[in-house]
Amino acid sequence: MIVDTPELDEEGRLDYWPKQFFDEWKNSLDQLLYGGG
């Protein structure tokens, strides 16, 4: 298993956005509608 560890900058922003980070709603909806993700 690979664990991503994004860092926060001085203004609270992520230095990068890992795949599937906070997008589970979209992934679940895609799977229901299209049978995939």
Buried (B, 14 or more C-beta within 10 A) or exposed (E): EEEEEEEEEEEEEEEEEEEEEEEEEEEEEEEEEEEEE
